[in-house]
Amino acid sequence: MWIKKPEFIFIIFAFIFGLIMMLVTPPYLVPDEAAHLMRACEVADGILYNKTPAQNVECDKYIQKGMNFQRLEAMHQCTGYSPVMYAFSALGLKVGSFFGGKVMFYFGRFANLLAWIILTALAIRITPVFKFPFLFAALMPMTLYEGMSLSADAFNNGFAFLFTAYIFKLIFEKKDVSKKDIILLSVMTLISAFTKGAIFPVFLFYFLPMKKYKTVFATLMLIAAFSLMSLWSSINMTFVNPDVNIEFNKYLFIHKPWHFLSLYAKSIVNSGYYMSSCVGILGWLNIRLKPFFYFPTLLIFMSMFVFLREEKVTNKMRVCALFVLTVFITLLHVYYYLIWTIPDSDRIHGIQGRYFIPVLPFVFLILAQSKKYFSDKIVELYKIFLICYIFYMQIFANVILFKTF
């Protein structure tokens, strides 16, 4: 039955509705898309490492001046991002440069959309667990909106899902990890070091079915990944809120940690924005999808783990996932406390729900239920309902975009 192939459902929905979103949404009206375009232009010109904003790059080569695009250094917050995340958008821009004008811009978007679809479809296909949670998370309005844009998040989210899905495949399906698997895991670990948040699946290496040196391999991969990530961050420019004194924030963090902890606690307590913007706040984070949309969507997301049991998930995996998610959330708040938050703020600013998309598979592990609550017939009907709701999400989001733009 067609519901047994959720990867095909994803490809159809993602391509059709992603294409509609791509054409309806004007240039630069995806979060930070102008800055991501600048970085993609650099990569297209062969500038892979860049210490200063937009150095020796002519974005006008790709974008007509008639589009009123102004290359301001202050906007170029993506200059320190790894070229890995821009490989496909840069290729699209390069091909589109033969046509000129807006065509170039949309070629870049389309290349990113295809890359994201391929990566995510592969993830859904190969994972032996959480196929429908992966499908649901990938087709939330925010995930699709990022996927069809020039944002580095398109590759980042797709790769994070694929990396995690491949680890799930090894953990839940194989009795032993082959040399080929070790090589592929090592390569994916190195790639993850140059992404945003896709590095955290490496923690799951401790659950790989390796007969020898599992702990050594997992620890070495963690050290290598975080060392490479730290090295790249240290030699590249970090975009800082111009109203923030980062040295003063560092001083507060070290000598008055309770200030950070207080703002951190307030941010977590008031985390409703994180959840709604993870589901979807479109445009420049100014297009909300109506209050009645978010609660049912979050409720249905939670219900998947009651209807769709995953008996292979162990308590150790749940504890590990909770630990990793806590580390991720804490590091994210530390980072934005340092670079984006004014000391007299009421909470930590700058964090958006879309930043949590790459680590959603850890939420899957935490919420996974091994007990069977419903009959197979009910579960099949639930899957059909889930697909219908995903279709509704796409229609609803695109109607809002049509009315707005």
C-alpha angles and dihedrals in degrees: 000000000000093000088065089067104058091161089068091049088052094050092050096046095040094049097044099041094034090055091049092049091047093054097039096048111079120227117287095012094114114087110283092347094141090056092046089051090055092052092046088052090053092051091047087055091051096255101137100161120042128176097178128044117275094342115186094347129127110202088177084074086073105025126055115236088230089075089072091234111163117195102219117178090215090063095049097095094144097063091106095052118114117260088230091079092051100047095106100038089048090051090050091050091048092053091043091053088078089065102038133204124046090342088075092054093050092045087059092049092047093050090052091048092053092047092050092048093050094047094046095043089053089050093053092045099051101038113097091199137045095018093153096042087053089049093049095046092047093052099046107123093249094051092049092044090055091042094059095046137082089254120125085230090078093068092031096057094042093049093046090054092046094047092050093044091052091052089049089052092054094044098046103030110031130071093202137012114243128217088254090055091050091052092048092047090050092051092047090048091054091049091048090058088067096050137075113261096336089105095075098078086073087080088068091064088090088071096052115123094244117150095203137033095357094145092044092049094046093047094047091050091050092050092046094047097048092041092054091045091050092046093051092047092049095054097042132071120266118209111232130190103260089224092057128088100210093191091055091048089051089052091051092047093052102036101028105030092161088071090061092042091052093052091042091054092048091049092052093046090052095043096129089106090056091056097044093046090048090056092043142305102163137196112030087340088284101102110084121190096227124277093260091060101061103053097051090046093053090044092053090046089056093044092061090074092054096048098036109052124200106198095178095067111102130207090247089059091050091051091047091049091050090050093049093046091050091050091048094049092046094048090047091054092045090052095050091042088059101041106027113023126091110218095241093052120125092229142354110294134206100045117125131189093242089070089070096057096090092056098045091106087068088058087053090057094048094050097039115127123207095189119091112231102168139041121257090253092056091047091053091050090048091054090053090050090049092054090048090052091049088052089050090051090055094047092046094049094047093048089054090050092048091052092046101045 
